[in-house]
Amino acid sequence: MKLLAGSRSEFEKCIDGSYGPETSIVCRYRNAVRFDDEAENDFAFKRYLQENSIGEGVRVVPLLTYGGVAIHILDETSGMATGSLKSIDGCLTSSLCRMEGIGRIAFESGGNTGSALTRYGRNAGLETFFFCPLDNVDLLDSGLFEHRSAHLIAVKDRGRVKELAGLFAKTAGIRHVPDKSWRYAGGMLRGLFLLEHMLASGDFDWISQTVSAAFGPIGIYKVLKTFRKEVRGLPRFLGIQQEANCPMFLAWKPEAAKRPDGADQEQARLLARIMYDDSPDTYQTWRDLHRLLVRTRGDLLTVNEEEFDSYLRPSAEYGPILELLRSRGIAISLRSGEVLEKAGMIALVGTLKAIDAGVIPAGGSVLCAMTGGVSSADGRARQELTVRDARDVLDYVETVRGGR
């Protein structure tokens, strides 16, 4: 995907004002980028984006001042059709498939990406095969799988989800999605929203986000780098990972990182089970993330379970944090009193931790990306089957072929 604007005036001409950012940033900024070098294909693809859009809304809301730092929330959950920023990927991928005449797709996910691809795929008439860690099935909305074209396959060993999903797609001749370039494209659309907001309302000193492979921040900064003179430099980037699964942090600070013994192997120890992947390096994004951190003088840090619980307790400085978010229109979903989908909250906790540690100094501002947290998961989703190894997958391929 290529930017079609290099200045503020050019960018503003590309904005489709008939779509508010709280409705769909995909549709609002689609004309600021070129998705295909062939003009006819690019035009058609943008039409598909409009047809497939069902809610990819984003907004910025002030939250509180903590330790002398003004914290704003990039709300990428309450305006999204599937409750997370992965709705953007769902819209992009389903449109790409329509462009290419693809009817079946396979993908692996801990929850959010798979839910979005299933929801948008169904709307686009696609047959979907969602490979998910068995322990994460209870984090899904059963309504996504009511149609017979939406398949949910649970993988017993979370460490083999990517491997077995890839084997299935290759053997069955089904498109494995989303492509790396389309993940970056989703981040760039987020970057265009931030660009418009910063041009109108001022800059931020920091941007913080929970990261796995870091497709989102890399895409965001591709845009901001192009317009860095317009926004008076680049905000510093703070990436947060859960201590029990922090491969990017280990790569950034190998001398300082110390994992609890066995934590990376115990599913129950993960703060965010949807972020199960302990080998995001297979997507080959580390070089781009490292370059981003160096360029912005950024940092990575981790959050553990004790810290997460501590910062969520009512504080004299900010009161009950979940109630504070709710007052801003962000109703974080709970189950039995516990945060159901923690990825977005990990970013906020990590931001508070960074302020306390002096990483983010007083007097500045930070935009914290709340990438998920509003969930429709009902705990009643049931997998079509559970696979343990390659043999199970190959047997399932034969079943799928027989059902053509």
C-alpha positions as CSV (number, residue, x, y, z in Angstrom):
1,M,0.0,0.0,0.0
2,K,1.4,3.4,-1.0
3,L,0.5,6.9,0.4
4,L,-0.9,9.2,-2.2
5,A,-0.3,12.4,-0.1
6,G,3.0,13.9,1.2
7,S,1.7,17.1,2.6
8,R,-1.2,18.3,4.9
9,S,-3.1,19.9,2.0
10,E,-2.8,16.8,-0.2
11,F,-3.9,14.5,2.7
12,E,-6.9,16.6,3.6
13,K,-8.2,16.6,0.0
14,C,-8.2,12.8,0.2
15,I,-10.3,12.5,3.3
16,D,-13.9,11.2,2.6
17,G,-15.9,13.4,5.0
18,S,-19.0,11.3,4.5
19,Y,-17.5,8.8,6.9
20,G,-16.7,9.9,10.4
21,P,-13.6,8.4,12.0
22,E,-15.8,6.9,14.7
23,T,-17.7,5.0,11.9
24,S,-14.9,3.7,9.7
25,I,-11.3,4.8,9.2
26,V,-11.1,2.3,6.4
27,C,-13.6,4.2,4.3
28,R,-12.6,7.7,5.5
29,Y,-9.0,7.4,4.5
30,R,-9.2,4.9,1.6
31,N,-8.5,7.6,-1.0
32,A,-5.3,8.7,0.7
33,V,-3.6,5.4,-0.3
34,R,-3.2,3.3,-3.4
35,F,-3.8,-0.4,-2.8
36,D,-3.0,-1.6,-6.4
37,D,-0.8,-0.1,-9.1
38,E,-3.5,-0.6,-11.6
39,A,-6.0,2.3,-11.3
40,E,-9.0,0.1,-12.3
41,N,-8.1,-2.5,-9.7
42,D,-7.5,0.1,-7.1
43,F,-10.9,1.7,-7.7
44,A,-12.7,-1.7,-7.5
45,F,-10.9,-2.6,-4.3
46,K,-11.9,0.6,-2.7
47,R,-15.5,0.0,-3.7
48,Y,-15.3,-3.4,-2.0
49,L,-13.9,-1.8,1.2
50,Q,-17.0,0.4,1.3
51,E,-19.3,-2.6,0.7
52,N,-17.6,-4.8,3.3
53,S,-17.3,-2.1,6.0
54,I,-19.5,-2.8,9.1
55,G,-17.7,-0.7,11.7
56,E,-14.1,0.2,12.0
57,G,-14.4,3.3,14.2
58,V,-11.6,5.0,16.2
59,R,-11.5,8.0,18.5
60,V,-9.2,9.7,21.0
61,V,-10.5,10.5,24.5
62,P,-8.7,12.1,27.4
63,L,-8.4,9.8,30.4
64,L,-6.5,11.4,33.3
65,T,-3.3,13.1,34.3
66,Y,-1.1,10.6,36.2
67,G,2.3,11.5,37.7
68,G,2.2,14.8,35.8
69,V,1.6,13.0,32.4
70,A,-1.5,13.6,30.4
71,I,-2.9,10.2,29.3
72,H,-5.2,10.0,26.3
73,I,-6.8,6.8,25.1
74,L,-6.9,5.7,21.4
75,D,-10.2,3.9,21.6
76,E,-10.0,1.1,19.0
77,T,-12.5,-1.2,20.6
78,S,-15.9,0.4,21.3
79,G,-16.4,1.5,17.7
80,M,-15.2,-1.7,16.1
81,A,-17.7,-4.3,14.8
82,T,-15.8,-7.1,16.5
83,G,-14.6,-5.2,19.6
84,S,-11.0,-4.9,18.5
85,L,-8.8,-3.1,16.0
86,K,-8.7,-6.4,14.0
87,S,-12.0,-5.3,12.4
88,I,-9.7,-3.3,10.1
89,D,-7.9,-6.5,9.1
90,G,-11.3,-8.2,8.6
91,C,-12.4,-5.4,6.2
92,L,-9.2,-5.3,4.2
93,T,-8.8,-9.1,3.9
94,S,-12.4,-9.8,2.9
95,S,-12.1,-7.1,0.3
96,L,-8.9,-8.6,-1.0
97,C,-10.5,-12.0,-1.3
98,R,-13.4,-10.6,-3.3
99,M,-10.9,-8.9,-5.6
100,E,-9.0,-12.1,-6.2
101,G,-12.1,-14.3,-6.5
102,I,-11.1,-16.3,-3.4
103,G,-13.9,-18.3,-1.8
104,R,-12.2,-20.0,1.1
105,I,-9.6,-18.8,3.6
106,A,-7.7,-20.3,6.5
107,F,-6.0,-18.4,9.4
108,E,-4.7,-18.9,12.9
109,S,-5.5,-16.6,15.8
110,G,-5.7,-16.4,19.6
111,G,-9.1,-14.7,19.3
112,N,-9.4,-11.2,17.9
113,T,-8.0,-11.6,14.4
114,G,-9.8,-14.9,13.9
115,S,-13.1,-13.4,15.1
116,A,-12.7,-10.5,12.7
117,L,-11.8,-12.6,9.7
118,T,-14.7,-15.0,10.5
119,R,-17.3,-12.1,10.9
120,Y,-16.2,-10.2,7.8
121,G,-15.6,-13.3,5.8
122,R,-19.2,-14.5,6.5
123,N,-20.5,-11.1,5.3
124,A,-18.4,-11.4,2.1
125,G,-19.6,-14.9,1.4
126,L,-16.4,-16.7,2.3
127,E,-15.9,-20.1,3.8
128,T,-13.6,-19.6,6.8
129,F,-11.3,-22.0,8.7
130,F,-10.2,-20.5,12.0
131,F,-7.4,-22.4,13.9
132,C,-7.4,-21.4,17.5
133,P,-5.6,-22.6,20.7
134,L,-8.0,-25.0,22.5
135,D,-7.6,-23.1,25.7
136,N,-8.9,-19.9,24.0
137,V,-12.2,-21.3,22.6
138,D,-14.1,-19.9,25.6
139,L,-12.9,-16.4,24.6
140,L,-15.0,-16.5,21.4
141,D,-18.5,-15.5,20.5
142,S,-20.5,-18.6,19.6
143,G,-22.7,-16.6,17.2
144,L,-19.8,-16.3,14.8
145,F,-19.9,-20.0,14.1
146,E,-23.7,-20.5,13.6
147,H,-23.4,-20.5,9.8
148,R,-22.0,-23.8,8.3
149,S,-19.5,-21.8,6.3
150,A,-17.6,-20.7,9.5
151,H,-15.4,-23.5,10.8
152,L,-13.6,-23.4,14.2
153,I,-10.7,-25.8,14.6
154,A,-9.1,-26.0,18.1
155,V,-5.4,-26.9,18.4
156,K,-4.4,-28.8,21.5
157,D,-0.9,-27.4,21.7
158,R,-0.8,-23.6,21.3
159,G,2.8,-23.8,20.2
160,R,1.6,-25.6,17.0
161,V,-1.3,-23.4,15.9
162,K,0.6,-21.5,13.2
163,E,2.3,-24.7,11.9
164,L,-0.9,-26.7,11.7
165,A,-3.0,-23.9,10.1
166,G,-0.3,-23.4,7.5
167,L,-0.2,-27.1,6.8
168,F,-4.0,-27.2,6.4
169,A,-4.0,-24.2,4.0
170,K,-1.2,-25.5,1.9
171,T,-2.5,-29.1,1.6
172,A,-6.1,-28.1,1.1
173,G,-5.2,-25.5,-1.5
174,I,-6.9,-22.8,0.6
175,R,-5.6,-19.2,0.8
176,H,-3.8,-18.6,4.1
177,V,-4.5,-15.0,5.3
178,P,-3.8,-12.3,6.1
179,D,-0.7,-11.4,4.2
180,K,2.0,-9.5,6.1
181,S,1.6,-6.5,3.8
182,W,-2.1,-6.3,4.6
183,R,-1.3,-6.3,8.3
184,Y,0.9,-3.3,7.7
185,A,-1.8,-1.7,5.7
186,G,-4.2,-1.9,8.6
187,G,-1.6,-0.1,10.8
188,M,-1.2,2.6,8.1
189,L,-4.9,3.4,8.1
190,R,-4.6,3.8,11.9
191,G,-1.7,6.1,11.2
192,L,-3.8,8.3,8.9
193,F,-6.3,8.7,11.7
194,L,-3.6,9.7,14.1
195,L,-2.2,12.1,11.5
196,E,-5.5,13.9,11.1
197,H,-6.0,14.1,14.9
198,M,-2.5,15.4,15.6
199,L,-2.8,18.0,12.8
200,A,-6.0,19.3,14.3
201,S,-5.4,18.8,18.1
202,G,-1.7,18.8,18.6
203,D,1.1,16.2,19.1
204,F,1.7,13.5,21.7
205,D,5.1,12.9,23.2
206,W,4.6,9.1,23.4
207,I,2.4,6.5,21.8
208,S,2.0,3.2,23.7
209,Q,0.6,-0.1,22.7
210,T,0.6,-3.8,23.6
211,V,2.6,-5.6,21.0
212,S,3.1,-9.1,19.7
213,A,4.6,-9.0,16.2
214,A,4.1,-5.2,16.2
215,F,2.4,-4.9,12.7
216,G,0.3,-2.0,14.0
217,P,2.9,0.4,15.3
218,I,5.1,-0.3,12.3
219,G,2.3,0.7,10.0
220,I,1.4,3.7,12.1
221,Y,4.9,5.1,12.0
222,K,5.2,4.5,8.2
223,V,2.6,7.3,7.9
224,L,3.9,9.5,10.7
225,K,7.4,9.3,9.3
226,T,6.2,10.7,6.0
227,F,4.5,13.6,7.7
228,R,7.1,14.1,10.6
229,K,7.6,17.8,9.6
230,E,3.9,18.5,9.6
231,V,3.5,17.0,13.1
232,R,6.8,18.4,14.5
233,G,8.7,15.1,14.9
234,L,7.8,11.6,15.8
235,P,6.2,10.6,19.1
236,R,8.4,8.2,21.0
237,F,7.0,4.7,21.0
238,L,6.5,2.5,24.1
239,G,5.7,-1.2,23.4
240,I,4.3,-3.4,26.2
241,Q,4.4,-7.2,26.4
242,Q,3.2,-9.6,29.0
243,E,6.1,-10.9,31.1
244,A,5.1,-14.5,30.5
245,N,5.4,-14.1,26.8
246,C,7.8,-11.3,25.8
247,P,10.0,-12.3,22.8
248,M,10.3,-8.8,21.5
249,F,11.3,-7.5,24.9
250,L,14.0,-10.2,25.2
251,A,15.4,-9.2,21.8
252,W,15.4,-5.5,22.8
253,K,16.9,-6.0,26.3
254,P,18.4,-9.5,26.5
255,E,20.6,-8.6,29.4
256,A,17.7,-7.3,31.5
257,A,14.9,-9.8,30.6
258,K,14.3,-12.6,33.0
259,R,11.3,-14.8,32.5
260,P,9.7,-16.7,35.4
261,D,10.7,-20.3,35.1
262,G,8.3,-22.1,32.8
263,A,6.0,-19.1,32.5
264,D,6.2,-19.1,28.7
265,Q,4.9,-22.7,28.7
266,E,2.0,-22.3,31.1
267,Q,-1.2,-21.1,29.3
268,A,-2.8,-20.1,32.7
269,R,0.1,-17.7,33.4
270,L,-0.6,-15.6,30.3
271,L,-2.3,-12.3,31.1
272,A,-3.8,-12.2,27.6
273,R,-4.4,-15.6,26.2
274,I,-5.3,-14.1,22.8
275,M,-1.6,-13.1,22.6
276,Y,-0.4,-16.7,22.8
277,D,2.3,-16.6,20.0
278,D,5.7,-17.0,21.6
279,S,7.4,-16.8,18.2
280,P,6.2,-13.7,16.4
281,D,9.7,-13.5,14.9
282,T,8.5,-15.9,12.2
283,Y,6.7,-12.9,10.7
284,Q,10.1,-11.2,10.3
285,T,9.0,-7.9,11.9
286,W,11.7,-7.5,14.5
287,R,14.1,-5.5,12.2
288,D,11.3,-3.0,11.4
289,L,10.3,-2.7,15.1
290,H,14.0,-2.3,16.2
291,R,14.4,0.5,13.6
292,L,11.2,2.2,14.9
293,L,12.4,2.0,18.5
294,V,15.8,3.5,17.6
295,R,14.3,6.2,15.4
296,T,11.8,7.4,18.0
297,R,14.1,6.8,21.0
298,G,11.4,4.4,22.2
299,D,11.4,1.5,24.6
300,L,9.8,-1.9,25.4
301,L,8.8,-3.1,28.8
302,T,6.8,-5.9,30.4
303,V,3.8,-6.3,32.7
304,N,3.2,-9.2,35.0
305,E,0.1,-10.5,36.7
306,E,0.8,-8.9,40.0
307,E,1.4,-5.5,38.4
308,F,-1.7,-5.8,36.3
309,D,-3.9,-6.5,39.3
310,S,-2.2,-3.8,41.4
311,Y,-2.8,-1.0,38.8
312,L,-6.4,-2.1,38.4
313,R,-7.2,-1.6,42.1
314,P,-8.8,1.7,43.0
315,S,-6.2,4.4,43.4
316,A,-6.3,7.7,45.3
317,E,-5.0,9.3,42.1
318,Y,-7.4,7.8,39.6
319,G,-10.1,5.8,41.5
320,P,-11.4,2.6,40.0
321,I,-9.7,2.5,36.5
322,L,-12.5,0.4,34.9
323,E,-15.1,2.9,36.0
324,L,-13.0,5.8,34.7
325,L,-12.9,4.1,31.3
326,R,-16.6,3.4,31.4
327,S,-17.2,7.1,32.1
328,R,-15.3,7.8,28.8
329,G,-17.6,5.4,26.9
330,I,-15.2,2.4,27.0
331,A,-17.0,-0.5,28.8
332,I,-14.3,-3.1,29.3
333,S,-15.9,-6.6,29.3
334,L,-15.7,-8.7,32.5
335,R,-16.4,-12.3,33.3
336,S,-16.8,-13.3,36.9
337,G,-15.3,-9.9,37.8
338,E,-12.2,-10.4,35.8
339,V,-11.2,-8.5,32.6
340,L,-12.1,-10.9,29.8
341,E,-9.8,-9.5,27.0
342,K,-6.7,-7.9,28.5
343,A,-4.6,-6.8,25.6
344,G,-5.8,-3.2,25.7
345,M,-5.6,-3.0,29.4
346,I,-2.0,-4.3,29.4
347,A,-1.1,-1.2,27.4
348,L,-2.7,1.1,29.9
349,V,-1.1,-0.7,32.9
350,G,2.3,-0.6,31.1
351,T,1.9,3.1,30.5
352,L,1.2,3.7,34.2
353,K,4.2,1.6,35.1
354,A,6.4,3.5,32.7
355,I,5.4,6.8,34.3
356,D,6.1,5.5,37.8
357,A,9.5,4.3,36.5
358,G,10.4,7.6,35.0
359,V,10.5,6.2,31.5
360,I,7.8,8.7,30.6
361,P,8.7,11.9,32.4
362,A,6.2,14.4,34.0
363,G,5.1,17.3,31.9
364,G,4.5,15.2,28.7
365,S,1.6,13.4,27.1
366,V,1.0,9.9,26.0
367,L,-1.6,8.3,23.7
368,C,-2.3,4.8,24.8
369,A,-3.8,2.4,22.2
370,M,-6.8,0.5,23.7
371,T,-6.8,-2.1,20.9
372,G,-9.3,-4.4,22.5
373,G,-11.4,-4.9,25.6
374,V,-15.1,-4.8,24.5
375,S,-16.0,-8.4,23.8
376,S,-19.2,-10.3,22.9
377,A,-17.6,-13.6,23.9
378,D,-20.3,-15.7,25.6
379,G,-18.2,-18.7,26.5
380,R,-20.4,-21.1,24.5
381,A,-18.4,-21.4,21.3
382,R,-17.7,-25.0,20.3
383,Q,-15.1,-26.2,18.0
384,E,-15.9,-28.4,15.0
385,L,-12.9,-30.6,15.9
386,T,-9.7,-30.6,17.9
387,V,-6.4,-31.4,16.2
388,R,-3.2,-32.5,17.9
389,D,-0.8,-33.1,15.1
390,A,-0.2,-33.2,11.3
391,R,-2.1,-36.5,11.0
392,D,-5.3,-35.0,12.4
393,V,-4.9,-32.0,10.0
394,L,-4.4,-34.2,7.0
395,D,-7.5,-36.3,7.9
396,Y,-9.5,-33.1,8.2
397,V,-8.2,-31.9,4.7
398,E,-9.7,-35.1,3.3
399,T,-13.0,-34.3,5.0
400,V,-13.0,-30.7,3.6
401,R,-12.2,-32.0,0.1
402,G,-15.0,-34.4,0.3
403,G,-17.4,-31.7,1.2
404,R,-16.7,-29.5,-1.9
